[in-house]
Amino acid sequence: MASFAVSGARLGVVRPGGGAARSGGERRSGVDLPPVLFRRKDSFSRTVLSCAGAPGKVLVPGGGNDDLLSSAEPAVDNPVQSEQLEVPDEAELVVEESLAVEVEEKTEPSQVIEGVSETETDVLAVASKAPLMEEKPRVVPPPGDGQRIYQIDPMLEGFRNHLDYRYSEYKRMRAAIDQHEGGLDAFSRGYEKLGFTRSAEGITYREWAPGAHSAALVGDFNNWNPNADTMTRNEYGTWEIFLPNNADGSPAIPHGSRVKIRMDTPSGVKDSIPAWIKFSVQAPGEIPYNGIYYDPPEEEKYVFKHPQPKRPKSLRIYESHVGMSSPEPKINTYANFRDEVLPRIKRLGYNAVQIMAIQEHSYYASFGYHVTNFFAPSSRFGTPEDLKSLIDKAHELGLLVLMDIVHSHASNNTLDGLNGFDGTDMHYFHGGPRGHHWMWDSRLFNYGSWEVLRFLLSNARWWLEEYKFDGFRFDGVTSMMYTHHGLQVAFTGNYGEYFGFATDVDAVVYLMLVNDLIHGLYPEAVAIGEDVSGMPTFCIPVQDGGVGFDYRLHMAAPDKWIELLKQSDEYWKMGDIVHTLTNRRWLEKCVTYAESHDQALVGDKTIAFWLMDKDMYDFMALDRPSTPRIDRGIALHKMIRLVTMGLGGEGYLNFMGNEFGHPEWIDFPRGPQSLPNGSVIPGNNYSYDKCRRRFDLGDADYLRYHGMQEFDQAMQHLEEKYEFMTSDHQYVSRKHEEDKVIIFERGNLVFVFNFHWSNSYFDYRVGCFKPGKYKIVLDSDDGLFGGFSRLDHEAEYFTAVSLSSKYYAKSVFLILLLPANTK
């Protein structure tokens, strides 16, 4: 099977009449748009064909559907609002030779990408010269009128009462914050007042705990004496104590010493880690964590040396977990990740790293999603200074660093988390059943609480300000936005599912506020939301009436691939694949992915394991014969990832190790677990064997994993060079069910995929918009990528004109060889 990527004209897409959006699909709403009109400047501009191996190729999208069996309308992504668009001149169509030269010098797989331009423009950013971020204006813009959403999608008019109420609540909260706190800027700096703050005279500690009857600060500094440093309470339930410096001028609490707050509460006397603690550790042999007073001397504080990169036009995200990022069965460190993993991410061609499990979590196997200490970076991996050094190194390499932030729920742990912090059930959370997530066994925030808003908004700002993160991936947003949390609910695209009594308006208003904060104070920061429901307006700016995210995760894509992998690929429907990948809301950007950490967990399978299963144990060495399952699996692994990137969104995500088809699953070290019904789930003897990433497999040139890694690297560099994910031009020209062929255009490239398990096609007509000469720039059948090298990369392909418009509206086509994936 072969996939081709063709470079051609960057074409705009006409906005649908009236701008109406039409819902569809279980996971999200989509917009079907009519055919578009184009006007050419010249009729013989040269284009570049890129061939991405396996029975699929990428061709130039242009006119009508050349599949007589399919009547689907063209896929459209962020169309330009004009009725007639010009095709750029050749100089705007071709890729820069300088990039190809630079890739060759680095001997990276993407060197197979060849430009045929007659102009040279250096567009490759050098890591050591990362662009400076513009000065961040410390001003959050005032609310708009929130009405543009109705222009974007007139179908929302039927739900104006709900949406206008939502926006009025947002404006009410903004006004209240302005009146009582001096604005979002001041309100989001809660860490400057609450928790531990240091002045020239001493240390002040404040804690909001309205349910407590009394409170005292205890720790190593006062031998844990509850009578030594008692606290006073104000009318808002905030406890406070000031500790003056020692006689020699040193702080009353030494840096690195243990601290807790002891409270007499309605549920008894308890010691808790301060809610705003900046660092916490688990002593060897102990179960509970201890809060650490973290205030290193100036000479030990990390000083950032490199500017934060500008937000790239398209995101290529490498999802990672520091702890499991070592090939060795151990917990890895921030320092090792900085030195070993970041250069790998840069070399692979990604421009952003998304790091999971940063916020402290007492249960390692929670993957970081049961947060106990929201302001503290996980101490398993090192110190806060180590994390800062990691982020600074990423910036030196030109990589954005996104944090997987958890504001959707909190750990149920009462020993070292927020649960029952002041002895009540409804401190930071809703009381009763509404405050408990029965599936996740965690607590749910009360987003209508003033102090909860201060806590969460300040938390988001803390990571951006103190650690220089470049943005967030907000976890579990669907759970936040609906009182049913998306559990046992199938979203069909009916707008009533999004805008009704099941919507938690307080939570949505919080999301609008935090996006206001992020984009107002940090204009280059990125906000991605994990929403499976497909809520309309999710990625529309807050001023226009939207929720304000930059991207949503295209969660329907991995679900579709897993659904398909559970059946033989002979039964895959090409139209089903195309519909799932292109079913996205107009003007709302998506980060697409074929699989993430979710699919790698024990109990599930990665795509590679679904495709090749136990054959991966015995037939991945190049000095041994392969099997049809291995050959087919490797070919499909490459094709699935490329078609997902090509059609699925404006950004792309990959979980570390999956780029080379990491075998087996992720299983955190754990012991046996007793269930309430008396049954026992066996553990794995606390083994780290399957809680690591075997990067050595992808690097070993004597294993077939290496070819898969090389292909993923070439794919990332292809997007870096052609920027097809963010092009306005996307058109699917063929999805043939009998041939198992998908052909589409994205930006300057034409993609051609032959998913057939046995049929190769000779002299296959591929419709394209631009006449001229085409050349292969990526071929998944390349021997370098574990293919069979059946295509000539030096060949030039010239278009012909047909008397029939069967293959394309412009009657222009190419004749190509589409090999099957097996010989």
N, C-alpha and C positions, 0 to 999 in steps of 0.2 A: 504494500500500500504506500502511496506517495502523497505528500502534502506539499503544495507549491505556494509560495508567497510572491505576488507580483507587485512591483511598485508602479504606480500610475498617478493619475490626476487626483488631487484632493477636491472632492465634490461636495457641495452643500446639499441639504435635503429640505424640501419644502415643508413648511409647517402645515399640519392638517387643517382643513377648513374649519374655522370657528375655534380651533385649538382644543376641541373636546378630547378628553381622555376616556378610554374605554377599559373597564376592569376586565380581568381575566386571569385564570390560573389559580391554583390552590395557594401558591406561595406569595405571589405579588400581582399587582395590577400592571397591565401592559397597554400600549397604545399602538393600534394598527393605522398606518398612514398610507395614503394613496401614492401612486407612481409620481415621480418627480420629473421636472423639465430642466434640461441643461442646454446651455449655449456654448459652443466651442469657439475658441479663438483661432486655433489652427487644427488642421485635420491630420497632420502627420507628426505630431509630437511623439518623441520616443518614450517608451515606458520600460520598466524593469520587472521581470517575472521572478518571483522567488518561489522556489520549490521546497516544500517541507515534507520529507519522505513519508512512507507508508502510503496505502492507496488513497491518499488525499492530496489535493493541490489547492493553492490559494490563487484565485483568478480575479480579474478586474470586474467589480460589480457595475452594472450600468442600466439596463432597461428592463424588459419584461422577463417573466419567469420562463426558463427554457425547459422546465420539466412539465410535460403535458399531464402528468399525474397529480400535480400539485397546483393549487390555486391560492396558496398563502400569499399575503401581501408582503412587500419588502420590509425587512427589519430596519428600524430607524432609531438612531440614538442621538439625542440632543440636536435636533435639526436647526438649521439656520433659518431665521424668519424672513424669507424672501421668496418671491415667486419664480425668479429666474436667476440662475447662478452661472458664473463664468468658470471655465476650466483654466487653471493657471498655465502659464508658459512652461516650457520644458525645464527651465532653470529652477522652477518651483517644484518640479515633480520628482527630480532625481535625487539620489542620496550623495552625500559628500564623500569624495575619495579620501579625504584626510582621515575619516573615521576608519575606513577599511585599512588604511596604512597603519594606524595606531593599533588596531586589533591584531594585525599581522605581527607587529613588533612584540605583542604580548603573547603570541602563539596561542590564542584562545580559539575555541571551536567556532566562534562567530566569524573567523577569518574566511569561512566559506561564503559569507555574504559579500557580494561584489557589486559595486556601483558602476554605472555606465554614464555618469554625468559628464558634462562638458564644463561644468563650473566646480570650483572647489571652495567649500566653506567649512571652517573648522568649528564643529559644534560639540565636540567631546569635552566635557568638563573634567579638568584634572583635579584629582582628589585634594592635592595640596593647595589648590587654589579655589576652594569651595566659595561660592558667591556669598557675599555678606548679606545678612538680613537687613531689610530696611528698618529704620528706627521705629520701634513699636509705640504707637500713640497710646497713651494710658487713658483712653477715653472710650467708654462703651456708648455707641450711638443711641439716641433716643428711640423709643418704639416707633414703627411706622403705622400705617393705617390697617395693615394686615389684610388688604383686599385683593392683592394681585393674584392670589391663589385661584380666585374665581375666573380670572382672565386665562390663566394657564389651563385650568380644567373646569369648564362650565358645569360639569356634572356635580361639582361640589355645592352648587347653588341649592340643591335639595337638602343640604345639611348645614345651611347657613346658620341656623339657630345655634347648633352645637359649636360650630367653628368660631362664630362671633363671640359666643360665651367663653370659649377657650381663650381667645385673644384678649377679651376684656379682663379675664382673671390674670393673664400674664401682665397686662398693663397695670392692673391694680397692684400686683406684687412689685413691679418696678417702681411705681409711685410710692408705695409704702417703704421700700428700701431706700429710695432717695430721701424721703422725709425723715426717717428714723435712724438711718445708718450713714447717710451722706453719699449714697450711691453704691452700685455693684462693686466698684473699685475698692472702696473701704470695707464693704461688707464681706468681700472675699479674702480679706487679710486677717481672718480670725486667728490664725496662728501667731499673729503679733500681739495678741491679748490673752488668748486662752492657752492652756498648757504651760510649759516653762518658758519664761522670757527673761533675758539677762539685761541688766543696765549697769552703769558704772558703780552704783551703790550696792547692788545685790541681785538676788533672784526672786522673781514673782511667779507664783504658781496659782492658776485659776482653773476651776473645773465646774462645768454645768451639771449639777446633780440634784434637781429639785426634790426628788423623793427621799433623799438622805436626811436623817435627823441630826447627825453630827459627822464631822470629817476631820481627818488629820493626815498630814504627809509623813510617811515613814520610809525608811531605807537604811542603807549602810551608813549614811552620814550621821544618823542619830540612833544607831543601834536598834532600829525598828521599834523605838519607844513611841507608842501612840499618844502619850501625854506630853511629848516634847514640843511638837509643832502642830497645834490644833488650828483649824481654819475657821474663818467667819463667813457667814452667808448673807447675800444681799436679797432684795425683794424678788429677783428673777430666778432665784435658785442657784446662783453661781457662788461657789465657795472660793475663798482666796486666802493666801498667806504670803508674806514677804520675809525673805531670809537675807539679812544684811551680810555683807562680806565679812570674812574673818579679820582679825586684827592685823594680819600681815597683808591684807588686800586680796587674798585668794577667795574664790567662791565658796559659799557654805556647803555646796554639794559638789564633790569632786567629779570631774569628767569621767564617764565610764562606770560610775557606781550605780547600784540597783535602787530603784524607787517604786513605791506604790502608794495608793491612796486608801486609807482605812476608813470605812464608813459604817455607821450604825444605820441600818436601813429597815424598811418594813419586813424584809425577809431575813433579817439577822445581821450580825456584824460580818463584814467581808473586806478582803483586800483585793483591790483591782488595779490593773495597769492603767495609768492615766490615758484618757481617750485620745489626747493629742500627742501622745508620746512619739518621739522621732526615731527611736531605735529600741528594739527589744530582742532578747536572746533567750535561748533555752540552755540551761546549764547541763553538762554531761550527767546522765543518769536521772535527770529530773523530767517531770511531765509538764508542769506549767511553765510558761514563759515569765521572764522578769523584765519590767520596764527599765530602760537604761537612760540615765541623764546624759545626753549626748551634746557636748559643747567643747570640741577639741580646741587646743590652743591654735593661734593664728598660723604658726609655722607648720601645723599638721593638716590644716584645711586645704582641700584641693582647689586650685585656681584654674578655671577654664581658660584654655589657650586658643581655641579655635572657634570661629563664628559658626552659628547655626546655618545650614544650607537653606536656600530658598525652596519653597514647595515645588516639586517637579510637576510638569504638565500631566504626566500619567504616573500612577503609583505602581511599583513592582515590589511587593512586600514579602519579606522573608520572615515568616512567623517562627518564633523561637522560644525556648525555655532554657534559661541559664543552667539550672541544676542538671538537666539531662543532656547537656550539649557536649559531653566528653565521650570519646570512644570507649573509655574505661568505665567499669561498673562502679561509679561513685557519684557524689554530688559535686558538680563542677563549680567554679568560682567566677565572679565578675572579672577578675584579672585574666584568667585563662580564656574566657569568652572574648575579652578584648583583644588578646594577643593571637588567638588561634582561629576563632570563628568569624570575627568581623572581616578580616582580610579575605576569607573564603566567600562571604556574602558579597563583598565588592567584586571579587573575581568572577563570580557567577553572573553578575550583571544586574542584580537587584539594586534599587535605589532607596529602600527603606527597610528597617528591621523593626518588627513588632515583637516586644518582649512580654511574655506572660509571667505571672506569679511574682510580680515586683512587690506589691503590698504584702506585709507580713501575714502569714497564715500558719497556724499551729499544726495543721494536718497537711503533711506534704502531698499525700495522694489526692488532695482536693484540686490539684493542678493550679492552685493559687486562687480558687474561686470562693473559698470560705475564709474571707479576710477577718483577721482579729485586730490588727493594728493598722489603721488606714494611712497614717502619715509616716510609717516606718518601712524602709526597704527591707526585704527579707534578709535576715542575718545568716541564713544558711550559706549564702554565696559570698559573703564578705561584708565590708563596712560601707556606710554611705559614701565615704570618699572613694572607695573602689568603684562603686556604681557611677559616680561622677566621672571618674577617669575613663570608664567604658564609654559613656555617652560622648565625652570629648573626643575620644579616638574615632568613634563613628562619624562625628562631624568632620574630623580631619580627612576621613575617607570620602566625604561628600554624601554620607548616608543620613537620612532622617531616622530618628528613633521614636517609635510610637509605643505607648504604654497600654497594655491591656488593663484598663481600669474597671474596678467592680464597684458600682454604686447601685446595683439592682438588689442586692441582699447582703447579709453579713453572717458571719459564723454564729452558730447556735451556742458556742462555747461561753460559759459564764466565768470561767477561771481567768482567762486572759483576753476576752473579747468585750464587745459592747452589750451583749445580751444580759439583761437584768443588772445593768451597771449600777444604778442607784437603788436597786432592790425592788423596782417595779417592772411590770410587764410592758409598759408603754412609754419608756423613756425616749429612745431614738426611734422606736418602732410602733406600729399599730398594735393595740392591745387585742387579745383574743385571737380567734382563728385567722382574722385578716392579717395579723402580723407574723404568721408562720407559713412558710412555703413547704407544703407537705411532701413534695417530691424531692426537693433539694435539702430538706432538714435544716433550714436556715431561717433567719429573721428578715422581715420586710420593713423597710424604712417608711416612716410617715412623712411624705413629702409636703404635707400641709403645715408642718411644724416649723416655726421661725428658726429655732436653733438647729434643727436638722438641715435646713437650707444653708445656714451659715457654715455648718460642719462640712457638708458635701461640696459646696462652691469653693470654700477655702481649700479643701483637699485637692480639687482639680487644679486650682491655681498653684498650690504648693509644689506639685510635681513639675509644672511648667516653669516656675520661677526658680526654685531651689536647684533642681536637677537638669534643667534645660531640655526636658523632653519636648519633642516637636509636635505632639498631638496624642490623641487617644483612640483606642478602639473600645467603645463602651459595651460592656458585656451585658447580656440578658435584658436588652431594652424592651423586648416584647413582654417579658414578665412585669416590667415596670408599668407599661402603658395600659394594661388591662387588669381588672380585678380578678379575672379568671386565670391570668398569667400565661395565657396561651395553652393551657393544659387541657387535653381532651377536647380541643377545638380545632376544626378544620376551616381555615380561612379560604373562602371561595372567590373573593374579590368583590363581593357585595358591599357597597359603601356603608350600609347599616351596621356591618360588623366592626367598623372602625370608629364610628361616631354615634355612640349611644350610651346607655347606662352602664355598660361593661367597661367603658373607658375611664381610667383613673386620671381625671383632669389635673389633679395636683401633681402627679408624676410627669405628665406631658409639659406642664408649666415649668417644672424644675428643669426638664431637658431644654426647653426654650431659654431659660435663664442661663444655664451653663454654656450653651452654645453662644449666646450673647456675650458672655464673659470671655470665652475662648477667642472668638473672632474679633471682639472689640479690642482686647488688650494684647492679643498675640495674632496679628493678621496673617502670619504665615503658618500658623498651627493648623493641623488637620484633625477633623472630628469624624469618626466612622462609627456607625451604630449597628449593632447586631439585632436586626429585626427580622423575624421570620414571617410576620403577618403581611408585609407589603403595605403598611399604612400610607395612604396618599398624603402628600405635603411633607413627608419625612425629611426629604433633602431639599426643601425650598427654604430660602433665608427667612429668619424670624420676622424681619421687617415686612416681608410680603405675606405673612400669615402662616408660614411653615414652622416645622420643628427645629430646623436650622442645621442639620448635619450636612457635611460635605459629601459623604458617601454612605450607602447602606451596603451591607454584605449581601451578595446575591446567593442566598442560602438555598434557593431552589436548585441551583446547578449541582452541588455535590449530592443532594438528595436524589436527583434524577439519575446521576451516574451510578449510585449504589443500586437504585431500582433496576437499571438496565443490566448491571453486572450480575444480578441474581438470576438472569436468564441468558440463554445463548445469544451471541451477537447476531446470529442469523435472523433473529426476530426484532432487532432494533429498528425503530422507525426514524428515518432521517428527518422527517417533518417534526416529529416529537422532540428530537434533540435541538433542532433549530428554534422551535417555538419556546422551549424552556430557556435557552440562552438569550434570546432576543426579547423575551416578555418582560420589559422594563418600562418604568414610567418615564414619560417625556420630561426632560429637563431635570431628572433626578438621577444622579450618578451612582454607579454600582462598583464595588470591588468584587470581582468574580473569582471563583476558585473551583478546582475539581475535587479537592479534599483538603481538610485542615487537621488540627489535632484531634477533633472529635472522631474522625474515622480511624484514627490510629490507636485508639484506646482498646484495652483488653475487652473482649466481647464483640468487637467489630473487626473489620478488616480494611487495610489500605487497598487502594486500587491495584497496586502491583500484586498483592496477595490474593485478591479476588481473581485476577487474571491468570496467575501462574501457580498459586497454591504451593503444594509440597514439592513441585519440580524446582522451586527456588533453592532448595537445600542441596540438590545434587547436580544441577545442570547450568550453573551460572559461570563456570570457569570456561575460558575460551579454548583451553586445550582438551576439552571434552566435547563430545557431540551434543548438539542442542536437541530440543524436542519441538514438535509443532506447537505445543502449549507455550513454551518459552518464546519461540519466534513470534507467535501471534500476540502473546502478552506484551512483549517489548514494543512491538509495532503499535498496538492499541494504546499502550501507556503514553507514548509520545503523541499520538494523534488526539487523544482525549484532552491532553493538556494544551495543545496548540489550538484546537477548535474552541476550547473554553476561553482561552486568552483572546482569540480572534473575534469571537462573537459576543462574549458574555458581559462586557462592561468597560468602564473607563479606568479600572485598576485591576491588578491581579495579585493573588496571594498564594503562597506555597508554604506548607509546614516543613521545617528543617528535616532533611533526609529523604523526604518524598520525591525530591527532584531526581534521585537515582533509584527510586523504587525500594526504599528501605524495607527489608524483610520483617516479618512478624509484627508484633504489636507493642504497645506501651503498657507496662504493668509496674506501677509503683511498689516499692517495698512495703509489705503488709503482713500482719499476722492473721490468725483465724478470727472471724467475726461471728459473734452469737446474735441471732435474731430474736425478736420478742416471742416468736412462735416456737422457740426451742431449737430450731435448726441452726446449723453452723456452716458458714461459708469458709472454706479452707483458704489459708493465706499462701504466700510464696516464700515463707521462711525469711522474710525481710530482705529479699534478694534485689540487687540493683542490676541484674543481668539484662533485663528488658526495660530498664529505665535509663537508657543511654542512646546515643546516635553513632552508628558505626560509619563515620565519615571515611574510614579507611577502605570500605567496600567501594564507594564511589570513586576513590582516588586510584584504586588498583587497576592498572591498565590491562591486567590479565583476566579481569572479570567483566561480565556483561553489564554489570551495574555502571561501569565507567562510561559506556556509550550512551546510556540513558542520562547520565549527569552532563555529558558533553552536549547532548541535544538540548537539555533545559537551559544550559548556559548560552548556547547559540540562539535559542528562542528569546531569552531576555535581551540579548544584544541586538537582535533583529528589531524588537520593539523600541529599544533605545535609539536606534538609527532611523527608523521610519515613523515612529510615533503613531502607529495605526490605531491604538486603543482610544485615542482622544480625537480622532478625525471625525468631522461631521459626516463624511461619506461612508455609509455602510449599506450594502445591498446584497441580498441573497438571490442569486440568479438560478440556482438549481438545487433541488433536494429530491433526488430520484430514488424511489423506494425499491425498484427492481435492481437497478445498477448499484445501489448503496453508495451513491455519490452525493457529496455536498460541495457546492461551489458558491463562494461569496467574495465580495470586494470589501475591503476596509482600508480607507485612506488610499495610498498609492499602491497597494498590494492586492493581488488576486490569490485567493486561497482555494486549493482543490484537494478534496479528501475522497479517497476510494476506500470505503469501509468493508468492501466485499472480501469474504474470507478466502476466495479462490480465484475469482475472475480478474484477470488483467485486461485492460482496454487499450487497444491500439487505435491510433487515429481518432481519438475521442474529441469531439467538438466542444470547445469551451467558449461560451459567449463572453465578450468583454466590451467595455465602453470605448477605450482608446485604441485606435489602430496604431500599428507600428511594430517595433521589435521588442521582444521580451527575453529575459534571461533568468535562470534559476538563481535564487539567492539563499534558499534554505530547502533542504531535502531530507526528510526523515528516513529515507531509504539509503542515505549515505553510509558507507562502511564505518566511518568515524563514529556514527551514532548506533552501531549495531545492526545496520541494514545490509542490503545485498548489492548496493552500488549499481543499480540497473539504469540509472539516468546519467546522461552526459551533461556535466555542469558547464562545459564550454559551449554547448549547443546554443544557437540563437533561434528564437521562435518568432515567426512573422505572422501577422494577422492576415486574414482573408475576409472578403465581403460576400455574404450570402444573399441570394435573391429572396430568401424567406426570412421572416422575422421570428421564426420558431425559436432560435437560440438566443436572441437578444434584440432589444428594441432597435439598436443601431445596425443590426445584421452584421456585426463584426465578430469574428471568432478566431480561436487558435486551434491547432491540431496537436494534441498531446498524447503521450503514453502514460497511462495510469496503472502502474504495476500493483498486483495483489501483495499482501504482506508475507506470504509464504511462497517458496519456490515450487 
